[in-house]
Amino acid sequence: MNFNSFLTSLGTSCIIFVVLMLLFAWLSKNPSNHVIYYPSRILRGLEPTESAKTRNPFTWIVECLKSTEEDIVATSGVDTAVYFVFLSTVLGILVISGVVLLPVLLPLAATERIAKPSETTSNGTFNNLDKLAMGNIRNKSPRLWAFLLGTYWVSIVTLFMLFKAYRHVQNLRAKALSSPEGKPEQYAILVRDLPPLEPGQNRKEQVDSYFRKLHPETFYKSMVVTNNKELDKIWEELDGYRQKLVRAEAIFASSKEKNPEGTRPMHKIGFLGLLGEKVDTIEYCNKKIAELGPKWVSEQKTTMTDKQEDASLVFFTSRSAAVSAGQTIHAVKLDTWTVMEAPEPRQLVWGNLPINFFHREIRQYIVYAIVAVTIFFYMIPITFISAFTTLDNLKKLLPFMKVIVDIPALKTVLEAFLPQLALLLFLMLLPRFLMFLSKTEGIPEESHIIRASAGKYFYFSVLNVFLGVTLGGTLFRTFKTIQHQPDMIIELLGDGLPDNATFFLTFVALRFFVGYGLEISRLFPLIVFHIKKKFLCKTEADVKAAWAPGDFSYATRVPNDMLIITITLCYSVIAPLIIPFSAVYFGLGWLIQRNQALKVYMPRYESYGRMWPHIHTRILAALIIYQIAMIGYFGIKKFPYSILLIPLPISSLVFSFVCSKKFYASFASTPLEVVCNDKKSDTDMDAIFKSYVPSCLGSEKFENVGHVSHYADILSEQI
């Protein structure tokens, strides 16, 4: 990439960001757009903007800077607050590292005058910036001592900041769990792998007798998990007709404004509403609801009596009793009466609860194997993209493209954006597939599935993006040399590491300028909302569903941030200029995501910071990758004292072990001391129990259908 292409990429990304920020400032003032830019405040019953008349384009920045961690917890929960601990921790690592590395290493590299032309990071006019990188230092130079000490500095700062953050998150989690306002999940445990029934016994009797015997004073009630697939279908169909009826009645009412008699809505009942008999929508929906109501009740009774599964939720009268039971081994056999602390009601993945112990283990190994194979085969196209999207390589692969890519203006644009955009688009295909694999493992709660998916995405990012791009471009450029001199492969790959610094630098810039610009401007949600509102929404419920804000999507957000920190750490000493770019990425991310947490997103679940050990471990993994890469690169530089770096990855592994022993246990399980004082004596256990009843088994949804008179009896007897 030449200097013009670099400036084009950076300048264009910056202009796009400024335009998107101006759009945000303009569009967010329009009251009709408040549901897009302030949905969280609206759902919490607050005014979208507290001072709309005096509001200026930068007010949101001041509000974000003034907000406290308590504000984030109150608005978006502990998980969101922990995400900001992650952003601020990484920002601290980069700022503290950069304060030392930039003024020390850049002058040392720039004043070195014996660099080899082959050691530059690109061709042509970009060589001036190459002189600011470690590649400009000659082999065996005494100046390499500064870079070696810089490697130590980054490692020490990272370990210090991680330890400090882990301790802070641990306290944050304990404070949230010790709140006197107990949550339903704190009074329940999940029991899986129920043993076979004895003759004449049902699941309800089996579970009740077992836990009443072991916990006679604190056991409250059990809820046997049922197979609700068929019931869910009926419930969804019934709910669909109810919504369609409300919409049809709204259309009929609005038609009376033009014609006193109104026009009754009609639709065809065939394929996609395009074929078949044309019927009166209101009458048809009422008829279907009347038909499905008794069917729903009948299936409810059948489900609760005949479709009980090998899993159950067990409720206790106090939080401390539930926590103790959730951490106790109840049975001699490993694969029976497996217990764990219950997830939130909204987190439960009901279909995974009955999967038995050995099937879960087998599924896990199969998923790991699929992920490993997929990573391997995904590396092929990623490596191909990294080679193919380099213009010099593109001309070699496709000679007929030479005439086109040699046009100066087109060449600049292609070099500036083609590799980064190709890589970003290719990575967009992964998240749904990884979520599917994680769910297939048999994990019982959504937050755990998201953590598992994020972990897999991190492996893909590091192995395929970081290593794939680094090795792919180098192998392609030096393939002929490796053919004739295979013993030089390590040296060539090491020399190729700095060659990709400018690619990753522009990749980071593209991510924070364009990515965060789209995040704050919310152009796509805005356009989709107004299209739906104009053409599809007929009721207030339709409108509300159209602007529903969603959540932070940690399954993709955290791994993407992890990729940036991995790239930055690995190039922090080799090409220190990447540090300010990454600092802007995380600083801007902290600011913009702060605004989104306070005003836009609504959490879909709360795991009280269970994501942090996952984040901590992967930052350490990125640090170890960086330390090993630096050992190799110093070796290639023929620096005789590179052996002094060997203690670094060892110390990182020891640090990981210490943190795991010191902190992880309080994340894997709830500490008894944080819930031992139940300050509320009037706990509504019946409400806690009912919060776990699946929607398809509830009666509130269709209370006007006239078929739920005996529901309470069925529930009390069978569940």
N, C-alpha and C positions, 0 to 999 in steps of 0.2 A: 504494500500500500504506500503510495507516494504522499508527499505532504499535502498536495491539493485535495486528494481524496480524504485524508484525515480531517482537514479543515471543513470540507464539504459535509462529511458525516456529522462532525461535532456542531457545526453552525446550523445545519438543517434541523437536527434534533433539538437544538436550543430554540430555534424559531418556532418549531411546532409546539414546544412546551409553553412558550410565551403566549402563543395564539390560544392554546387550550386554557391557560390560566385566565386570559381576558374573557374567553367565552364563559368560564365558570363564574367570574365576577358579574358578568352581565345577566346570564341566564338564571342564576340563583336569586336574583332580586325579584324576578317575576313571580307573583303569588301562585300562578297556575303550575309553577315548577317546584314549589316547596315540598311536595310529596316525594320528589326525586332527591333533593339536596338536604332535606331535614326529616326524613321519614321516622327516624328513631325518636326525635323530639315529639313528633306528632303522635306516635303510638303511645308515648308516655304521658300524653295529655298536656304538653308544654307548647308554648308559642314557638313557631319555627325560628323567628329571629326576635331577639329582645329589643332591638333598637333599629328597626328597618329603615326609618327615615334618615337617621344619622349614620347609617352603616356605610363604611368605605370598603374598597376591595381588599384591604389588609386586616380588617377586624378579626377575621377567622384565625389569622396567624397569632394575634395577641391572645385570643381566647384559648388557643391550643397551648401556648407557652405558659399561660396562667393556670391551666388545669393541673390537678394533682393526681397522684395514683389512686387516691380514694374516689375521685370523680370517675375515673375509668372503671374501677371495680363496681361502683354503684350503677353505672350506665351500661357497661358491657360485660361485666363479670371478671373473675380472677384470670381466666385463660387469656383474655385480651390484655390485661395488665402484665401478665408474664411475657406476652409477645413484645410489649414495649420494653420490658427489662432486657430481652434479647437484642432489640434494636439499639438501645442505649449502651449495652455492654460492648457490642461490636463497634459502635461508633467510638466509644472510649478507647478500645484497643487500637483503632486506626489513628485517632488523633494523637494519643500518647506515643505510638510508634513513629508516626510521621514527624512529630516535633523534633525527634532525634535523627531519624534516617534522612529526611529531605535535606537539611542544611549540611549534613556531613557527607553523605554518599554522592549526592549530585555533583558537588564541586570536584570530588576525587575522580569521578568518572569523566567529567567534562575536561579536566586538565590533563588527562592521560593522552599522550601523543604517539603511542606505538601500537594503536589498534590495527588489526588486520581487516581488510575490506570484507572478508567473508564472515566476520563476526558481527556485522550490523544487522539490525532487525528488519530492514527493508531495503529497497533499492532507491536510487536517485536522490532527490532533494530531501528526503526524510532522514538522511544520514546525520544531520545536525542534532536531531532529537535522539538518535541512537547513541550519541556520545554521552548521554545522561544515564546510560544503563550499564550494568555490570559487564555486558558483552564488550564494552570498550576498554576494559582493563586487560592488559597483557597477561599471559600465563606466568605463574610464579611471582607476580608482582607483589612487593610488600604492602601495597595498597589493599590487597585482598584481606588483610587483617581487619580493616574497618568493616568490610562486608561480613566477615565471620562474626565479629562482635555485634553487628547489626542483626544477624540471625539469632544470636542469643537474646538480644534486647526484645525482639518481637515475641520470642517464646516466653520470656519471663513476664512480659506485660500481659500476654494472653492468659497464662495460667493464673496470674494474680486477679485479673478481672473476672475470670470464670469462677474462681473460688468465692469471690465476693458476691457475685450474682447468685450462685447456688444457695448461699446462706440467706440472702435476701428473699429469694423465692420460697425457700423452706418456711421462713417466718410468715410470709404473705399467705401461704397455703394454710398454715396452722391457725392463723387469725381468722380466716374465712370459715374453716371447719369448726372452730370453737364458738361461732356466733350462736346466741341464744335462740335465734329463729331456726330451729332444726328443719332440715329438708327431708322429704319422704324417704330418699335413698339411705339416709342415716339410720333409719329404723328397720331396714330390711336386709336380707342376704339372699343371694341367688344360689340355689341348690341344683346341681346337675348330676347325671349318672345315677338316677334312682335305681335301686335293685329290683329284681322281679317281684311281682306281687305274690303274696301267699293266698291260698284258696279262700274265696269268700271275702276278700279284702279289696277295697278300691284305693286309688292314689291318695285321695283326701285323707282317709283313715290312716294310711301308711305313714304319710308325712306328719300328720298331727301327733300320732302316737310316738313316733321317733323323737321329735323335737320337744314334745311335752315331757318326755322321760328325761332327756338330757338338760333341758332348760325349764324346769317346772315353774319357776317363779317369774320368768320374764317372757316366756313364749306367749304370743298374742293370737296369731291366726296364720294360716297358709293359703296360698293361691296356686293351685296346680296349673301349669302351662297347658294350653290346648292347641290343637291344630286348627287354625282359623282360616285356612286358605279358601275353602268354599264359602264360609261366612263372609269373608272380606269381599269376595266377588259380589255377593248379594248386597252387602252394605254399600259398596261403591256404586253399584247400579241404582240402588234406591236413593242415595245421596245425589247422583247425577240427575235423576228425574226431578228431585226436589229443587235443585238449582235451576233446572230448565223450566220448571213451573214458575218459579219466582221471576225469572227473566221474561217468560211469556206474559205473565200478568203485568209486568212493568211496561212491556211493549204495548199491550192492549190499553193500559191506562193512558199512556202518552198519545195514543192514536185518537183518544176522545177529545183532545185539544182542538183538532181540526174537524172532527166529525162527532157529534154528541153520542151517536150509537157506537162509534169506535169500529176498528177492524180487528177481528180476532186473528191472531197469528196462526199460520198453517205451516206444515212441513211434511216432507215425504219420509216414510219409515224404512225405505230401502237402503241400499249401499251408500254410506256417507251422506245420506239425506238428498241424494240426487235421483234415486230411482224408487219405484214402488208407489203404494197408495198414499194419497195426500190426505192428511187428517188435521183436525183442530188440535193445536198443540196443548192448550190448557186441558181440554177434556181427555186427551190421550195420556198426559202426564198424571192426572188424577187417577185414571184407570190403572196405570202401571203401578202407582204407589199403593193403591188398594190391593193389587194382586201380590206385590212383593212384600207388603207388611206382614201378613200371616206366615209367608214363606221364611221371612227373616226370623220371626219368633220361633218357628219350628226348628230351623237350623241352629239357632242359639241353644235350644234345649238339647238337641242332638250333640252339638259340639261339646257342651259342658258335661255331658254324661258319658258319651261314647268315644270322644276324641282327645282324651287326656294323654299328655306326653310324659316322657321321663325327666321332667324338670319342674321346679316349683320355686316360688318366691315365699320366703318365710319372714314374718313380721314379729318384732319384739317391742316390748313396752318402753324401752329406753334406748338411747343412742349407744351408751357404753355396752349394753348387752348385745346389741346387733354387731358392733365393731368386734367385740370379743369372739362372738360366734363366727363371724366372717373370717377370722384369722386362726381358727382352731381346726385341727385335723379331727374329723368326726368318726371316721371309719378306719378299720384295720386295712382293708383293701384299698389300693390306690385309685381304682376305677369305680368306686361306689361312694355315694354321698359326698361328692366334690362340692365344696362351698367357696364362695367369694363374696366380697361386699357387693351389694346390689348397685347396678348403674341407675342413673336417673330414669324415670318412666319414659321420657321422650328419647332416651338413648337406646333403649332395648331393641335389639334385632331379634324379634320373636322367632323367626324361622331358624336361627342358629342355636337357640337354647336347648333343643332336644338332642343335638348331635353328641354322641357319646365320646368318652375319653379317647379311645383308640382311633376312632374315625377322625377326631380333631388332630391327633398326632400325625396320622397318615396324610391328611389334607395339607397340613403345614409343610411337611417335607416335599410333597408334590408341588405345592406353590413355590417353594424355594427353588426347586429344580427348574420350574417353568421360568421363573424370574432370571435365573442364571443363564438359561438358554436364550431367553429373549435379549438379555444384555449383550450376549455374545453376537447374536445375529443383528441386533440394532446397531452395534458398533460398525458393521460393514457399511450401511448407508450413511451413517454419521461421518465416518472416515472418508467415504467417497465424496460427501458434500463438502467437507473441509478442503479436499484436493480440487474438486471440480469447480468450486466457486472462486478459486484464485484465478485471476485472468490469465496469467502466464500458463497455468496448467490447463485452463479452458481452451486456450489456443492450441495447446499440444493435443488435447483430446479431440477437439473439433476444429480442424484447420480452417474450415470454411467460415468460422466465426471471426477470424482474424481481421477481416475488413471492417466488420461492425465494431468490435471492441477497441479497435485502434482509433476510432473517432474520439478526439480529446474530451469533449463534453460528456459523451456517453460513458467513456472509460472511467471518468471521475465518479459519476453517479453509481456505476456498477461496483466499483471498488469500495465505495463508501457504504453501500447498503446490502449488496447481494449476499455475502457470506453470513452476516448477522441475521438477516430476515429469513434466509433459507433454514438456518439452524433453529430460530424461534418457531417457525411454522411446523417444522418436523417434530419439535418437542410437544406441541399442542395435542398430538395424537395420544400421548401416554396416560394422562391422569385417569380417565374413565376405566381404562383397561386395568390399571393398578388398583383402583378402588374395587373393581370386580374380583380380582385375585385375593385381595385382603379379606373381603367379605366371605369368599369361598373357604377361607381357613376355618371358619366356625367361630369367629370372635363374636362375643355376645353384646358388645356395646359400640355405638357409633364412634365415640371419641377414640377408642382403641383402634378401630378400623382406619380412621384418618391418620393416626400416628403410624400404623403399619404401612399404609400407602405412601405417606410422606417419606418414610425410611427407604422404601423401594425406589421412590423417585430420586432421592438423594444419590443412591448407588448409580442409577442411570445417568444422572447429571455429571457426577464426578468421572465415572469410567468412560462414558460415551462422549460427553461434551468436552470436559477438560483434557482427559488423556486422548480421546479420539481425535479432537481437533489438533492437539499438539503433535501427536505421533503421525496422524494421517498426512498432514501437509508436509512434514519432514520426510517421511518415507517416500512420498510421491516425488518430491524434488530430488531426492538422493538415491533413487532406486538403482540407477545404473552404477553409481559408485559402490553401493552395497553389494551389487552383483559381482563386481570385480574385486572388491576388498571387504569381504564380510566381517573381518575382524574390526572394522572401523564403525560398526553399527552403533555401539554405545556412545562413541565420541560424536558421531553425526546426530544422534538423537539429543544428546546434551547440547550441542550447538544449536539444535532446532528449537530448544525451549525458549530462548529470547526472541526467536523469529516470530513467535505468535503473540508477543506482548502487545503490539499495536492492535491486533485483532480483538483481543480481550478488552483492551482499553476502550475501543469504540463500542464493543458489545455492552460494557457496563454503562457507558454514556447513553446508548440507545435505550437501555432498560430504565434508567431513572428519568430521562427527559420525556420520552414518549410514553413509557409505561405509567409513570406517576401523573403525567399530564392527562392521560385518558382516565386514570383513576379519579382524580379530583373533579374533572369536567363532567364525568358520567354521561358522555354523549350517547353511547349506545342504549343504556337504560332509558334515557330521556326520549330518544326517538321511538323506541319500542313502546313506551308508555303512551305517548300521544297517538301513535297509530292504533293501538288497542282501544284507547279511550274513544277515538272517533268512530271506529268501524265495528268493534266487537263488544264493548262494554254497554250493558243495558241496565244494570243495577249498581247500587253503591258497593255491594260485595264484589262485583266484577271489577270496578274501578280500584278498590282496595287491593285486590289480588294482582292487578296490573302494576301497581307501584311497590309491591312487597319488597323490602330492601335486601333480604338475604343476609348472609354472614360473611366472615373473613376468608373462608375457603382455605384453611390452614394446610390442607393436603397438597396444594400446589404452591401456596405463598411461601411457606417455610423452606421447602427444598430449593425454590428459586433464590431465596436470600442466601441459603447455604452454598449454592453454587458460586455466588458472587464473593462470599467470604473465602471460599476455597481458592478461587482464582487470585484474589487479592493477597492472601497470605503467601501463596506460592511465588508471586511476582513482586512481593513487597521489597525484597532486597535486590533481586535481579533487575527490576525496572521500577524504582521507587515512585515514578510519576503516577502509577496506578493508584497509589494511596489516596491522594486528594479526590480523585474521581469516585472511588468507592466510599470515601467519607461523605461526599455529597449525596451518593445513593442512599446511604443509611440515615443521614441527617434529614434529607428531604423526605425519605420514607417515614421517619418518626413523626415529622410534622404533618404530612398529608394523612397518614393513617390515623393520627390522633384526631384530626377533624372527622374522619369517617367513623371512628369509634364513638365519638361523642354525639354525632348527628345523623349518621346514615345506617350503619349495620346494626342488626339485632342478633345476639348470640343464639344459635340453635341448640346449644347444650352447654353444660358447665362441668368441667372435670377437675376444677381447682388446681390448675397448673400442672397436670400430669404430662403435658407436652415438654416441660423443661428438661427432665433427664434425657429425653430424645434429642433436644436441641444441644444440650451440653456435650453429649457423647459425639455428636457429629461435628461440632466445632473442634473438639479434640482430634477427631479423625482428620479434619482438614489441616490442623496444625502438624500432625505426624506426617502427612503427605508432604507438606511444605518442608519439614526438617529432613526427610529422606531425599527429597528433590535437591535440597541445598548440599547435602553430603555428596550426592552424585555430581552436581555441577562444579563444586569446588575440586572434586577429583579430576574432572575434565580440564579444569584450569591448571592442573598439575601443581596445586598448592600443597606443599608437604605437610601442613598443619591441619588439613581438612579432617584428620582423625579426631580432632578435638570436638567435632560436632556430634560424634557418636553418642555421647551421654544425653543429648537432647531428646531423641525419640524414646529412650529408656525412661528418662525423667517424666515424660508425658504419659507413658503407660503407668508408671507408679502413681502419678497424680490422679489418673483416671480410677485406679484401684482404690486410692484413699478416699476420693469423693464418693465412690460407689458405696463403700463401707460406712462412711460418715453420714451421708445424706439420703441415699436412695430408698432405704427402708421406709422412711416416713412418706415417700411418694407412692411406693407400691401398696402400702396399707395405711389406713388412718391411725395415727398414734392415739392410744387410749386416753392419754392425759388431756387431749384437746376436746374430748367429748364426755369426759367423766362427770362434769357438773351440769346436769340438766336443769337449767334455770327456770324453764317453763314446766309447771306441774299440770297444766290443762291441755296437754297434747291431744289433739283430735285424731285418735288412731283410726277411726272409721274413715275419715277423709284421706288419711295416708294410704289406707288399704285401697280405697276407690280410685286413687290417682294412678294406680297400676292396672286398672281394668282396661283392656283394649277398647278402642272406639267402637269396633263392630259388636262388642258385647254390652256397650252402654245403652241406656234408654233415653238419655237427655236429647240426643240428636233428633229424634223423630217423635217427640212427646205428643204430637197432635195426630199421630197415625192411628191410635186407638188399639194398640196390640201389646202393650207392655204391662198389663195389670199384674201378671204373675212373675215379672222379671226379678223383683227383689227376693222372692222365695227361692227361685232357681239359683240365684247368685249365692245366697246364704247357705243353701244346702250343698251345692256342688262345688263352689269355689271357696 
